[in-house]
């Protein structure tokens, strides 16, 4: 974990690191800090200041568009920045704007439940008076899920992670047993395809479903550990880095892979680790309150 944090920090400190790279690094370093990496707290302090300055520069020239980034990543980084004493008016405005849009809905759709729970956990009020969301997940057809495209599998992981607030809320879903049978198959399949980002997401999702003692989960965890190189990055890539663009490709490829694997391993190895604290209970249509 400490070597991964060192790599993430060094990668995001170079001049070619975009604001997107820096957001990814800030989140990854905050995870390493929660996992107990000795160096991580200082790295988070420095990276928070760097992200705040870079964000100010982007906003000053009108280049920052929050809707061009992953919403949950921005909200998570907004929380980390505030904890470090860097209040961003732009991120605060974005969080308020998204919350206001959700309050206009009579019922929040399941695909936005994760964003709503995250906003609630960081002190916004996305639910309004109704405070209702659709069921956390529609019932999944096991055979269809096994044949699903990568984007569909990623969406399942995102919805389950969001509905559980990254493990802080108990998931109440009708097809939990089917998912516990299906997702390990997909996990091993994605690792065989060397999709370490989606494999890491599937590993985290299984943990949110309570599958931490399964043999497949243990195997996948050990497999990901074995993908770490000596400098702390995760993944062994060759063809992707060939040619004159290899240096930039290394930054675009290794940083997100390393943060994804770091996240999965942190949650798999540190009991009780929480990306963010639980928000208030909210009524879910067709289920008990989560």
Beta strands, then each sheet from edge to edge (+ up, - down):
strand 1: 132-133
strand 2: 283-284
sheet 1: 1+ 2+
end
